[in-house]
Amino acid sequence: MTGVGASCGACKFLRRRCTNDCVFAPHFCYDQAASHFAAVHKVFGASNVSKLLLHLPLHNRGEAAITISYEALARMRDPVYGCVAHIFALQQQVANLQEEIEILGNHMATFGLDTASGEHYGATNNFNTGGLQFSSQNDDVNMQVSTRLRCDSQQSFDSNIL
């Protein structure tokens, strides 16, 4: 139970009295009733989720409740693919960004040498596809790429997360 006389989000949604041994109370707060637990109840059913959580050890119930809630919200948005659609979109984004990093690495290697005089503008170009290591002369490009990666992934995460 979340407080004196207060019910958890699941009990609020189900319009029942929340007891001390309520399996949902530690995982669904009062404020989440309308959004999170409503989706969980509609997709999986409160009885099924309660049975599932009761069969898990106490230390795994929190993560299971978060996972069930995330999957239910994803199923509400995309009934066919659920969270798999989000995973696929993120995989595509990673593949596109890896391709872009490879292109930038090739550009850095190409423009790192002055073809007219044979001078080398930067330190050694330590571009490694496994570790993505850049030389200290190319820190500004490295910073731009990492900033772009963070911004793109955060925007995708923010728009698709709970």
C-alpha positions in Angstrom: 0.0 0.0 0.0 1.4 3.4 -1.0 0.1 5.4 1.9 -2.5 5.6 4.6 -5.8 5.1 3.0 -4.4 5.4 -0.5 -4.5 2.7 -3.1 -1.9 1.8 -5.6 -2.4 2.6 -9.3 -3.7 -0.9 -10.1 -6.2 -0.9 -7.3 -7.3 2.6 -8.3 -7.9 1.5 -11.9 -9.6 -1.7 -10.8 -11.7 0.3 -8.2 -10.9 -2.0 -5.3 -9.4 -1.5 -1.9 -5.6 -1.9 -1.8 -4.4 -4.3 0.8 -1.1 -4.6 2.6 -0.2 -7.7 0.5 -1.2 -6.2 -2.9 1.3 -7.5 -5.5 0.9 -4.3 -7.6 1.5 -1.7 -4.9 5.3 -1.6 -5.1 5.3 -1.4 -8.8 2.4 0.8 -9.9 2.0 4.1 -8.1 -1.3 6.0 -7.8 -0.4 8.4 -10.6 0.3 5.7 -13.1 -3.2 4.1 -13.0 -4.6 5.9 -16.0 -1.7 5.3 -18.3 0.5 2.4 -17.3 -1.7 0.0 -15.5 -4.6 0.6 -17.9 -2.4 -0.6 -20.8 -1.2 -3.6 -18.8 -4.7 -4.5 -17.9 -6.0 -4.2 -21.4 -3.1 -6.1 -23.1 -2.4 -8.8 -20.5 -5.2 -8.7 -17.9 -4.7 -7.9 -14.3 -5.2 -11.5 -13.1 -2.5 -12.8 -15.5 0.0 -10.1 -14.4 -0.8 -10.7 -10.8 -0.1 -14.5 -11.2 3.0 -13.8 -13.1 4.4 -11.4 -10.5 3.5 -13.8 -7.6 5.5 -16.6 -9.3 8.6 -14.5 -9.5 11.1 -14.0 -6.7 10.8 -10.6 -4.9 14.0 -9.3 -6.3 12.9 -9.8 -9.9 9.3 -8.4 -9.6 10.3 -4.7 -10.1 12.1 -5.3 -13.4 9.3 -7.6 -14.5 6.7 -5.0 -13.8 8.6 -2.3 -15.7 9.1 -4.7 -18.7 5.4 -5.7 -18.7 4.4 -2.1 -18.5 6.7 -1.1 -21.4 5.5 -4.0 -23.6 1.9 -3.2 -22.9 2.4 0.5 -23.8 4.3 -0.6 -26.9 1.4 -3.0 -27.8 -1.1 -0.2 -27.4 0.9 1.9 -29.9 1.6 -1.0 -32.3 -0.6 -4.0 -31.7 1.2 -6.2 -34.3 4.9 -5.7 -33.4 4.8 -4.1 -30.0 8.3 -3.2 -28.7 9.9 -5.2 -31.5 9.1 -2.3 -33.9 11.0 0.1 -31.6 14.0 -2.3 -31.4 14.0 -2.7 -35.2 14.0 1.1 -35.6 16.9 1.5 -33.2 18.8 -1.2 -35.0 18.3 0.6 -38.3 19.4 3.9 -36.7 22.6 2.2 -35.4 23.3 0.7 -38.8 22.8 4.1 -40.5 25.0 5.9 -37.9 27.8 3.2 -38.3 27.7 3.8 -42.0 27.9 7.5 -41.5 30.9 7.1 -39.1 32.6 4.9 -41.7 32.1 7.6 -44.4 33.4 10.3 -42.0 36.4 8.1 -41.3 37.1 7.7 -45.0 36.8 11.5 -45.5 39.2 12.1 -42.6 41.7 9.6 -44.1 41.3 11.2 -47.5 41.6 14.8 -46.5 44.2 14.1 -43.9 46.9 14.1 -46.5 47.7 17.0 -48.7 48.0 15.5 -52.2 49.9 18.4 -53.7 52.8 18.5 -51.1 52.4 15.1 -49.5 52.2 16.8 -46.0 50.2 15.1 -43.3 47.8 17.6 -41.6 46.9 15.6 -38.6 48.6 13.2 -36.3 48.3 9.5 -37.2 44.8 8.7 -38.3 44.0 5.9 -35.8 40.6 5.1 -37.3 39.7 1.6 -36.2 36.3 0.2 -37.1 36.2 -1.9 -33.9 37.1 0.8 -31.3 36.4 3.9 -33.4 39.6 5.6 -32.3 40.4 9.1 -33.7 43.7 11.0 -33.4 43.9 14.1 -31.2 44.1 16.3 -34.2 40.6 15.2 -35.2 38.9 15.8 -31.8 36.5 18.4 -33.3 35.2 15.9 -35.8 35.1 13.2 -33.1 33.1 15.6 -30.9 30.6 16.4 -33.7 30.0 12.7 -34.4 29.6 11.8 -30.7 27.3 14.8 -30.2 25.2 13.8 -33.2 25.0 10.2 -31.9 23.9 11.3 -28.5 21.3 13.8 -29.9 19.8 11.3 -32.4 19.6 8.5 -29.8 18.1 10.7 -27.1 15.5 12.1 -29.5 14.6 8.5 -30.5 14.5 7.4 -26.9 12.5 10.3 -25.8 9.9 10.0 -28.5 9.4 6.3 -28.1 9.8 5.7 -24.4 7.0 5.5 -21.8 
